[in-house]
């Protein structure tokens, strides 16, 4: 019976330690994130090849920018391609990096 209680106590201590360390880690990350200042940069692209986008984004990444969001939208005045007159739908790419 004594060994059972010892095992149960050790298991409870292990579980409590795991839960406490996870809570402590999460609250420390939340505190650090609330103090973090960011700068943002958005760019509108109509049509780029994937290779050109990778080249552009790699240059930005070397300067500390990381992709935060991207979205396609329909502007009020829609430019066309000229050939088939298909409307071009721009994509806005937004980046962030820690403010200095």
C-alpha positions in Angstrom: 0.0 0.0 0.0 2.9 2.3 0.9 4.5 1.8 -2.6 1.2 2.5 -4.3 0.8 5.8 -2.4 4.4 6.7 -3.2 3.8 6.0 -6.9 0.6 7.9 -6.8 2.3 10.9 -5.1 5.2 10.9 -7.6 2.7 10.7 -10.6 0.7 13.6 -9.1 3.9 15.7 -8.6 5.0 15.0 -12.2 1.6 16.0 -13.7 1.5 19.1 -11.5 5.0 20.1 -12.6 4.2 19.6 -16.3 1.0 21.7 -16.0 2.7 24.4 -14.0 5.7 24.7 -16.4 3.4 24.9 -19.4 1.3 27.7 -17.7 4.5 29.5 -16.7 5.9 29.3 -20.2 2.7 30.5 -21.8 2.3 33.5 -19.4 6.0 34.5 -20.0 5.4 34.3 -23.8 2.3 36.4 -23.5 4.0 39.0 -21.4 6.9 39.2 -23.9 4.4 39.4 -26.9 2.5 42.2 -25.3 5.7 44.3 -25.0 6.8 43.5 -28.6 6.6 46.4 -31.0 6.2 45.7 -34.7 6.6 47.6 -37.9 4.5 46.7 -40.9 4.9 47.0 -44.7 2.3 46.1 -47.4 2.8 45.9 -51.1 0.3 45.4 -53.9 1.3 43.1 -56.8 -0.8 42.5 -59.9 0.9 39.6 -61.5 4.3 38.2 -60.7 5.9 34.8 -61.5 6.4 32.6 -58.5 10.2 32.9 -59.1 10.0 36.7 -59.0 8.0 36.6 -55.8 10.5 34.2 -54.1 13.3 36.5 -55.1 11.6 39.6 -53.8 10.5 37.9 -50.5 14.0 36.5 -50.0 15.4 40.0 -50.1 12.9 41.2 -47.6 13.5 38.2 -45.4 17.2 39.1 -45.3 16.1 42.5 -43.9 14.0 40.8 -41.2 10.6 41.0 -42.8 8.3 38.0 -42.5 4.9 37.5 -44.3 2.0 38.3 -42.0 -0.9 38.2 -44.4 -1.8 38.1 -48.1 -5.1 38.6 -49.8 -6.7 39.2 -53.2 -9.2 41.9 -53.7 -11.2 43.8 -56.4 -10.3 47.5 -56.5 -12.8 50.2 -57.5 -11.0 50.7 -60.8 -10.0 47.4 -62.3 -7.1 47.4 -64.8 -7.2 44.9 -67.6 -4.5 42.9 -69.4 -5.2 44.3 -72.9 -5.1 41.0 -74.7 -8.3 39.2 -73.6 -9.4 42.1 -71.4 -9.5 39.9 -68.3 -9.5 42.1 -65.2 -6.4 41.9 -63.1 -7.0 41.2 -59.4 -4.2 42.5 -57.3 -2.8 40.7 -54.3 -1.7 42.7 -51.2 1.2 41.1 -49.4 1.8 42.4 -45.8 4.9 41.9 -43.9 6.0 42.5 -40.3 9.3 42.7 -38.4 10.2 43.7 -34.8 10.6 47.4 -34.5 14.0 48.7 -33.6 
